[in-house]
Amino acid sequence: METQTDVLTLGETMVLLNPHESGPLRHIMDFRKRIGGAESNMAIGLARLGHQTAWVSRLGADPHGQYVRDTIRGAGVDTQYVAFDADAPTGIMFKERRELGESGVFYYRDGSAASRMTPDDLPDEALANAKYLHLTGITPALSDSCRKLVQDAIHRANQHDLTVSFDPNLRFKLWDPAEMRETLLPLVEKCDIVLPGIEEGEVLLDTDDPETIAEEFRALGATEVVVKLGADGAFVASDSVAQRVESYKVDRVIDPIGAGDGFAAGYLSGRLDELSPTRATDRAAAVGALATTVTGDIEGLPTRSELAQFTNDQTDRLR
């Protein structure tokens, strides 16, 4: 008997070269090899919290692809739906860390194996065996075939009565704002949960007001919207609630990249555990905060016990 998948996701994961030290990338000589991909980060975050997750993708039939697949599988994510492409490489990304200002990322992903994904890469059995489908706005930006994959995935997920969650996760190096709006807003109409940030509200909806962002995404069709506000927490809106949830404080932010993926994992974990949207947002804020405390996209994602230890001193936050 097959084990049911709590959350199925799809997208590109690359080899991530993380610098040993902060500073301009042109002066950095030493790197640690890691992985980086919004969807697989989220799947790993959920797996660490005890949920069953599966990840669909294409990787190059090269040592980098083997490393990415083995790392994700070793973190407890089902990778049976990952294909290897002998005619295209695995994508690579370099992270640049700064002590002052924002960290940066440099991508080498044009023509990657993942950019060649099509609707055929998502077998119907994967959807039939899942409760949730989680997608991001990164995948449809990779290529026309990836865009068709995302559109088809949402359509088929709706047919299978899955809950569809969507993180816009805009990547300005991949496409322009007009194309983002034209592509992503019609997708939101068919999604149940949307997890935007303020910048994404500005680009897609021309507003930076959290309540307005939530209202407009809900008007498009989403039943639950959680607007990420960084250090200011989050604003959650559904049929039953419209409320700001405080952030969790950390002593020092080491690396903010990947926090949004941790936030998504925390929120979906809460909803899978039948927490209210407000309580699920609180869990999301905690997981997102912990993700910022180490270098690397997945290294700070907590287990259940680590999450409980972190939140133990703030159990009265929502009372």
N, C-alpha and C positions, 0 to 999 in steps of 0.2 A: 504494500500500500504506500503510495507516495505521500510525503509530508507536504502539507499545504504551505505555500509561501505567504508570509505576512505582507511583504512589500517587494514587488518586482520593479526594477529600474533598468534604464539603458542609457548609454552614452560613452564618450571617449575618456579613457584614462591614459595618461602619459607617464613616462619616466620623468621624475622631478629631481633636478640637481639643486640641492640646497646648500648654500655657501656655509663654510665653517665660521665665517665672521661677517659682520655687517660692513657696508661700504659700497661704493660704485662697482658694478660687476666687472668693469674692465680691469680692475686691480685685484680681483679675487682669483686665486689659483687652486684652492682646495674646496671640494664639494663632497657632500654626503648624498648617496643615491637613495631616493625615496620614490613614492608614486604620488600622482596628483590627478584627481578627476572628481568633479562635484558629485556625480551620481554614485560612484563607488565609495567616496568618502561617507556619504549619507548611509549607504548600505552597510558599511563597516561599523558606523556609529550605532545603527540599529542592532547589528549582530552582537556587539559588545553589551548591549542592554538586554540581550536574551531573545531577540526576535529572529524569525527565519526570513532571510533575504536572498534574492537572486539578482544577478547582474548580467545584462545582455550587451555584447559589444563585438567589435572586430579588432584584432591586434595583428601586427606584422608577424610573419613566421621567422622571427629573429630572436636573439637572446633577450632583447628588451621586452618583447611581447611575452616571452616565457616568464620573465621576472615579474611583470605586471600581473599576469594571471595567477602565478603561484603566490604572490603576496596577498592578493585579494582573497583567494581561496584559503590561504593559511589564516586569514582573519575571520573565517567562519561564514563567508558568503558563497552561495551556490554559483559556480561558474560553468555549469554544463552547457549553457547557451552561448558561450564565447567561441567565436570562430577565428582561425588563423589564416591570414591572407599572404600568399607567397609573392604577390606582385606589388605590395605596398608596405611601407615601414610603420613601425610604432612611433607615435608622436613623442617629442621630447620637449621639456620646458625647463628654463632656468629661473630660479627665484633670486631677486635682489632684495636684501634686507637693509633698512636704514634705521639708525638710531633716532634721527629726526625726520619727520615726514613719513609718507606711506611707502610700504614695500611695493616692489614692482615684479612683474612676471614677463618673461620673454618666451614666446612660443615658436616651436618649429614643428608645425603640424599640417602644413599644406600638403595635400596628396596622401595623407596618412591612411592607414587601413580603416580606421574608424570613420573617416570621411566618406568611405565607399559603402557604408551600411545602406540597406534598402529594407522595405517592409518584409522581405523574405527572411531577414535575419531574426525576426521575432516570431517564433513558432506559436501557433494557436494554443498548444498545450501549456505553454508558459503562462499565458493569460488566464486560461481556464483553471489553473491551479493556484491563483493568487487572490488576495483580498484587496490590496492597494496597488496602483501603478503610480510611480513617482517619476516625473520628468522635469527637465530644466530648459530654459531658453537658450542654452549653449548648443545643444544638439542640432536644432533646425538651422543654426547659423553655419554649420560646417560644410554643407553642400545641399544641392537640390534633392538628392536622394535621401539625405538625412532628414530634410524637411518633410518629405513624403512619408518617411518612416514614423516621425512623431505624429503627424496628422492621422495616419492609419492606426497607430497604436492607441490613440485616444478614442477613435471611432470604435475599434474592436473592444477596448476596455469598457466603453459604455454598453456595448452589446452584451458583454459578460457580466454587467452590473458591478464592476469594480469601482471602488472609490479612487478618483484620480486626483493626485496632488501635483502642484506645479510651482516651481520656483523660477521666476523670470531670469535671474542670474545673468544679467546683461554683460556681454563682452564687446566693448567698443572697438577692439582690434579686429573683430571678425565681420562686423557690418555696421551700417549707419542707422541712426535713430528712426528715420522714416520707414526703413525696411523692417526694423524691429516692431514698430507699431502695426504695420500692415500684416505681419506674420503672427505675432504673439497674441494680439487682442482677440482674434477669432478663436484661438486655441483656448483662451480663458473661458469663453462661453460654454465650453464642454467639460470644464474641470470643476471639481467639488471644493478643493482646498487650494488657496493661492497664498504664497509666502513672499511678498515683495518687500523691498527696502524702500527707503525714502527716495533715493536716486532713481529707482525704477519707476516709482510713482511720477516723478518729475518728467521722465522721458516718455512713458507710455500714456500718462493721463494729464500731463501739464499741471500737476499740483504737488506740493510738498506737505500738505496737511494730512496727517495719518488718518483722521476720521473720514475725510473726503476720499482718500485712496481706498479705504475699506468699503465705503459706500458705493463707489463707482465700480470696483471689481465685483461686488455683490450684485449690483444692477446688471452686470454683464452675464451673470449666471452662477458665480461661485457661492456656495453656501457658507463657507468659513474663510475668512481672510485674516491673516496675521501679518501686520506691518512691522518689520524689524527696524528698531530705532537705535541700534548700537548701545552706547553707554546709557541711553535714556530708556532702555527696556524695549517694550513692544506694545502695540495696540491690537487687540483681538476683537473681531466682530463676527457674530453669527445671528441666527434667529433668536437666540436666548441671551446674548450678552454683547455689550460694546464697552470695553474696559481697557485701560492701560495697565500693564503689568511691569513692575520694576525689574531692572537688570540685577544680576548678581555681580558683586564687586570682586575683583582679583587684585592681588598686591602689585602685580606688574604684568602688562601685556607684552608677551615675547614675540608673537607672530599672529596677527589677526586673520590671515588668509586661511580659509577653511571653517571659520566660525559660523558662517551662514549654513554650511552643510551640516555642522553639528546641531544648529538650531532646528533645521528640518528634521533631523533624526530624532531629536528630543520631542518635537511636536507630534510626529507620527507615532512614536512610542507611547506617548500619553494617550492619544486617541485609540490606539490598539488596546491599551489597558483600560479603556472606557472611562478615562478621566474627562472632566468637562473641558471645553475649549480653553477656559481660563487656567485651569490646573495644567493642562497640556502645554500652554504657553509658558508657564512658570518652569516646567521641566525643560522646555526648549531653551529658555534663557540660561539655565544652569549648564546645560551641555555646551551651548555656544560659548559661555564664559570659560569653561574648562579648556575648550579647544584652543584658546588664545595663549595658554600658559606655557606652551612648549613650541619649538620649531618643528615644522612639518605639518602636513594637512590632517593626518590621522592620529598622530602620536598622543595628542591630548584628549582624544575621545574616551569617555569614562566607561567603566563597568558599572553594574548596578550598585555594588558596594561602594565604589569610589564616588558615585553620584550622591548616594545617601550620606556619606561622610561630609561631602562638600556642602550639602544643603541642610545638614542637621541643625546648624546654629541659626537658621533663618526659617524655621517651620511656621512661624506666625505671619509670614509675609502677606498672605492672602486673606487673613481673618479680619 
